[in-house]
Amino acid sequence: MDINRNKPSDDRYYSTSNFYLACYLLARGAELVSINKDNPRRSEFVFVQNSELVEWIDLFNFGPKDSPEISLDPRTFVTAIKSLKDILYQERNKNEE
């Protein structure tokens, strides 16, 4: 994964700056291809676009509360959060050295 690559600009990719959506997508198995850090205050997470991704985004944003389709194992979600934070802070620490 290329952390500082510019955001791909075609329809093969989906990007979001919503950290928890990015965690949810990662926990679901979406392929994270890059993190765009052009804006120092807010990173954009770039995923490969496919039909499952569209469905997961819809579930995350509009799925009914307590719906089994939206549910994830909490440990899987926590692991995704830790992974994204590790990637973000690892890159930040490299830049500070």
C-alpha positions in Angstrom: 0.0 0.0 0.0 1.4 3.4 -1.0 0.5 5.7 2.0 1.3 9.0 0.4 0.2 8.3 -3.2 -2.1 10.9 -4.6 -5.7 9.9 -4.6 -6.6 7.8 -7.7 -9.0 9.8 -9.8 -10.9 7.1 -11.7 -14.1 5.1 -10.9 -12.1 2.0 -9.9 -11.5 3.6 -6.4 -13.6 5.0 -3.6 -12.2 7.5 -1.1 -13.5 8.7 2.2 -12.2 10.8 5.0 -14.6 9.2 7.5 -12.2 7.2 9.8 -14.9 4.9 11.1 -16.3 4.2 7.7 -12.8 3.3 6.6 -12.4 1.0 9.6 -15.8 -0.6 8.9 -14.8 -1.2 5.2 -11.4 -2.6 6.2 -13.1 -4.9 8.8 -15.5 -6.1 6.1 -12.5 -7.1 3.9 -12.3 -4.1 1.5 -8.9 -3.6 -0.1 -7.3 -0.4 1.1 -4.9 0.8 -1.7 -3.6 4.1 -0.3 -4.0 6.9 2.2 -4.0 10.4 0.8 -2.4 12.8 3.3 -2.3 15.9 1.1 -4.5 17.6 3.8 -2.5 17.5 7.0 -5.7 17.8 9.1 -7.6 15.0 7.4 -6.5 11.8 5.7 -8.5 10.2 2.8 -8.6 6.4 2.7 -8.8 5.0 -0.8 -10.4 1.6 -1.5 -10.9 -0.5 -4.5 -14.4 0.1 -5.8 -16.6 -3.0 -6.3 -20.3 -4.0 -5.8 -19.6 -5.3 -2.2 -18.0 -2.0 -1.3 -21.1 0.0 -2.5 -23.3 -2.3 -0.4 -21.2 -2.0 2.7 -21.1 1.8 2.4 -24.9 1.8 2.1 -25.3 -0.5 5.1 -22.9 1.7 7.2 -24.7 4.9 6.3 -28.3 3.7 6.1 -28.6 0.2 7.6 -31.3 -0.3 10.2 -30.0 -0.3 13.8 -29.3 -3.9 15.0 -29.5 -5.3 11.5 -27.6 -8.5 11.2 -26.3 -7.4 7.8 -24.4 -4.5 9.3 -23.1 -6.3 12.3 -19.4 -7.2 12.8 -17.6 -9.0 15.5 -16.3 -6.3 17.8 -12.8 -7.7 17.8 -12.7 -7.4 14.0 -13.7 -3.8 14.2 -11.2 -3.0 16.9 -8.5 -4.7 14.9 -9.3 -2.6 11.9 -9.2 0.6 14.0 -5.8 -0.3 15.4 -4.5 -1.2 11.9 -5.5 2.2 10.5 -4.2 4.1 13.5 -0.9 2.2 13.2 -0.6 3.1 9.5 -1.4 6.7 10.2 0.9 7.2 13.1 3.7 5.1 11.6 3.9 7.4 8.7 3.7 10.5 11.0 6.6 9.2 13.0 8.7 8.6 9.9 8.2 12.2 8.9 9.2 13.5 12.3 12.6 11.7 12.2 
